[in-house]
């Protein structure tokens, strides 16, 4: 794999941070609906606690693992391919750097 410049590494970290925040925010919005159920009395406090525990050990951990890496090219390319990040919000030099990976992930998602 080619060497990534300091400038591109900084852009990758920034893009990965944005993508991580978006994915975690979406997951937390889903978890919030569980709190709404609890407040309405649809589920008990014990059930809410179980759902929080499953969220923490499941989706939350999965998102954390995805972004807890120094190899951010695949992470950011995957975020673009899955529309977590849009191409137009990334700098052109970063898009050029990731073009092949983005295409690979987009083709893989069509299968």
Secondary structure, DSSP 8 states (H G I E B T S, - for coil): -----HHHHHHHHHHHHHHHHHHHHHHHHHHHHHHHHHHHTSS-HHHHHHHHHHHHHTHHHHHHHHHSSS-HHHHHHHHHHTTSS-GGGS-HHHHHHHHHHHHHHHHHHT-
